[in-house]
Amino acid sequence: MDDLKFGTRNKRGDFTPKDPLETSPLFTWPPRPMALLRWLPGYFLPWNLMFFALGAALWFWLTPAKSTMQTYEWGWVLWIWVRNTVMVFALYGVMEWRLYRARAQSNRFKYNAKFPADAPSDVFWFKSQNLDNMLRTFGTGLPIWSAYEVFLLHAWANGSGPWTTFEAHPWALAIFALLLPLIHEVHFYCIHRLIHVPILYKWIHSVHHNSVNPSPWSSLSMHPVEHLLYWSDSLIHLLIPSHPLLVLYHLNITGTGAVVGHIGFDKIEAGAESAVDSHAFAHYLHHKYFEVNYADGAVPLDRWFGTWHDGTKGGDAVMQARFEQKKARMNAGKSGDTK
């Protein structure tokens, strides 16, 4: 495909989509029903529907019986970890191989024209972004994800929490399912702002931001403390009437869903003249500029709090003006300390 039909390239070869990023019309006033109808397909496709399908497959075919999960035993606990590990290895691995190893579409639609493997760096273990990212993903990411899952499934099996069934409350659970991606985004925004506090950024979140030019394996490459915070959104199922199927859907939104912002390509080619939108640009800009787009815009928290970047030169100007104001406040504080 000719990516220049969909965007531009700078002198370094970096790709920028031609259309500015927009936050969702869910929270606009007055309401914009036509804009909402245009936005809704992208809310479901391709990612959230895929995460729900993964959660359903895990629940119906790959989750132990309720009686088994009533007690903590190594057999089923390790099974949860193994199936999650295999799922992430398959999904992330296919994307990484196709886009970054085989380079099936070269750097067409790639935000940063360079490939991480071509630039070894001392900030990564063994100077390899890929190896570093994979070791962190499988070393602490998957065990912590699986620990949350085991804890919640054990709670359900023992009736600990406000669990219900689709037969008893179909509409309530359906609405909860529809809202889960938005709930995840609000939680992610809150913990994301928290770990950008300088001391927490230095010791925790900087691990993730080492991948300035992210690829799929960067998605869950985090400090263990960040992993603990990242999956803590799943604990909402102990507060709101829920069902294990929704727990698994939610964990996939958070876990496998992390790949959405780290693909590094605006579109994934699916043929000579067709491609799938990645929806990765908002989070790519966060990796590029650090203090913008703490969330992805489905809930427009960044717009409300002044940290939204729409990917345009105008967005750059707004960001720079905010940085200058921040610098002025810091300088004023320092001069006050010397008096």
N, C-alpha and C positions, 0 to 999 in steps of 0.2 A: 504494500500500500504506500501511497505518497502521503507521508505525515504532514507535509507542508500545506495540504488542503485543510488541515485541522488546527494548525498553529504555526509558530515561527521558531527559528533557531538563532541563537546569538553567535558571536565569533568563536566561542568555545565548542559550539555544536549542541548546546543544551536546548532542550525542547520546552516550549511554553504553549499551552493551549490558547486558542484565540479567544475563547469565551471566558469572561471573568467568572470566578467562583461566586456562587450565591448561597446564602443560607436558606433553609427550607421556609416555605410559606405557611407552615403550621401555626406560627405565632404572630402573624402580621395582623394589623388592624387598620382599616376595615378588612374583613376576610377577602381573599382572592381565590374563589372557588376554581376558576379555570387553571390558575397557576398550581393550585394544589393537585388537581387531576393530572397535570403534566408531570408533577414531581413524584407522585405515588408509585409509578412503575419502578423508578430507580430506588425507592425505599425497599421494595421487595426483591428486585432483580438486579444483579444476579446473586448478591451475597446473602441477604437474610433468608431467602428461600432455601439456599444451599445449606446454611447453618441449621435451619429447622429440619431439613431432610437428614442431615448428619445426626442431629439429636434424636430424631425419630428412629433411625436405623440402629443407633446405639441402644435406645430404650427397648425396642421390640425384639431385637435379635442378639444383642451383645451385652446385656446387663443381667447379672445373676438374679435368681429368684428372691422374692421378698424374705422368705424364711432364712435364706443363706445370709442375707445382709443384716439380720437382727443381731448378730455378734461379729465383733472384729476378728477376722481370721486371715492369715497371710494369703491363703489361696485366692479368695475373691478380691482382696485389696490389691494384690500384685496384678491380677487380671485387669482391673480398671486402669492401672498404670500402663500395662503392656498395650492394651487396645488404643489408649489415647496416644501413646508414643508412636505406634504404627501409623495411626491416622495422620498425625502431624508430619511424620517423616514422609509419608506418601504425598500429601497435599503440598507441603512446602518444597519437598524434594523435586516434584514434577515441575513446579514453577521455576525453581532455581536452575534446574538442569536446562529447561527449554529456553529461558530468557537470558541466563547468565553463563551457562557452560556451553551449550550448543549454539547460543546466540542466534536462535532461529529467525529473529527479526532484526538482527544487528542492533543498532541503537535508534531505530525508528520509534518514535513516541517516548524515548527515554529522557526523563527530565535532566539528569546529569549524564552527559554523553560518555563519560568514562565508566569503566567497569571496576568494581572494588578489587578484584583479583589482580588487576594490572598495577596496583599501587600498594605494595606491602607497607605496613606501618607498625612502629614500635608500640602504639597504644593498644594493639591487640595481642592476645596470647599467640606466640609463635609467628608474630607479624602477619597473621592471616585473619582478615575480617570474617571470612566464612567459617574457619575452624573455631575461632573465638566465639562467634555467634551460636554455632551448633553446640559447643560444649556448655555454654550458659543455658541454652534452650533445654537440652536434655539433662543437664546436671542438676539444675534447681527448678527450672520452669515447669517441666512435666510432672515431677514429683509433687510440687506445691499445688498445681492444678488438680492432680489426681487426689491429693489429700482433702481438698475442699469437696470434691465430688464424693469421696468415700464418706466423709462426715455427714453430708446432706442426705445421701442415700440411706445411711445407717439411721439417721434421725427419722426419715420417712418410714422405714421398715419398723421402727419402734413406736410410731405415732407421736413423736416429739415435734410439735409444731402445728400450725393451722392447715394441715394438708386436707385436700378435698379431691373430688373426682370430676371428670368431664360429664358423667351422667348426672351428678348432683348440681353442678354449676357450670354448664357449658359456656354461657355468655361471659361470665366473669373471667373464666380462664382464657377464653378467646381474646378478650380485651387486654388482659394481662400479657398474653403472648404478643399482641400487636405493639404494646408499649415497651416491651423489654429492650429493644435496641435503643430507645430514647432514655430509658432508665440507666442502661449501661453508659451512654454518652454523658449524662449528668454526673454520674459517679466518676467516670474517667476524667472529666474536666476538673472535678474537685481534687482528686488525688494528684492529678498532673500539676495543677497550680501549687499544691503543697510541696511536691518534690522539686519544684523549681525555686523554692526558698534557698538562698545561697549555700547554707551549710549542708542541706539535704541534697542539693544538686551536686555538690563537690563529692560527697561520700557515697551517694546512691545513684542518682539519675544520670550522672555523667557517663556511667557504664553504657547506658543505652544510646546516649548521644555521641559516643565515639563513632558510631556508624553515621557519619554525616551524609554519605552516599548510600542509603540503605538498599538492601536486597531482601528477598523473602526470609532468609535465615536471621535477619536483624529483628524480625517482628517480636520475638519473645526473648531476645538477648537483653537481660536485665539483671540488676543486682537482686539477690534473694529477698531483700526487704521490699523492693518494688514489686516483685512477684507476689508477695503476701498481700500488699495493698491492692494490686491490680485485680486479683480474683476475689477480693472481699465483697464485691458487689453481689456475688451469688448468695450471700447471707440474707438478702432480702426475702428469700423463700422461707425463712423461719419467722418472718413478721407478717407476711401477706398470704392468704390462702392460695396454695399452689399445688403443683403436681410434679412428680419426678421428670416427666417428659419436658416440662418447661425448664426445670433445672438443667437438663442436658442441653437444651436449646440455648439457654443463657450462657452456660460454660463454653459453648462453641462460638457464640457471638464474641465472647471475651478472648478465648484461646485461639481457635483457628481464625477468628475474625481479625486478630492483630495483623494478619498478613495484608489486609486491605490497604493499609496506609504505607506499606513498605515494599510494594511491588516495584516501584521505581519507574514504571512505564504508565503513560496515560491511557493507553489502549493495549489490549492483548489481541494480536491478530489471530483471526479464526478462519482465514482464507485469503484469496487474492484481493477481495474487495469488501471484506467484512471484519469487524473487530468488536471486542467486548470492552466497554468502559470500565476502567479499574476503580474509579472514585478515589484515587490515591493522592491527588494533587494537594489537597489541603494539608495532609499530614506530612507530605514531602516538604512543603514550605516550612513546617515547624522544624524539621530536621535541618533545613537550610539556614533559618533565621533564629531559631531557638525560642524566641519570646513572642511568637504569633501562633494562632490556630492551635490552642490547647485541646480543642475538640474539632469535630468535622463539620459542624454547621447544621445538623438535623435539629438540634436545639441551639438557637443562635446565641449561646452564652458569650462567645468571643466578640460578637457584634455588640452585645449589651455592655460588656466590660472593656471595650476599646482595643481588643487584641486580634481582631479579624483582619486577615490579609487575603485579598481576592485574586492574587497572582498577577496583578497589572502594575504598571509604573505608578499609577495613582495609589495603589496599595503600598508600594515602596515609599512613596512620599509621606503617607500617613504614618507608616512605621518609623521612618527616620525622624519625623517631627516628635513622635512619642519618645524616642530614644534621647533626643536633644533635651526634652523637658525633664526626663529622668536624670540625665547628666547634670542639668542645671540645679535640680533639687539636691542631688548628692553633693555638688560643689558648694551650694549654699550651706548645707549642713556641716561640711568640713570647715568652712570659714567661720561659722558660728562657734565651732569647738575650740578654735584657736584664740578666741577673744577672752 
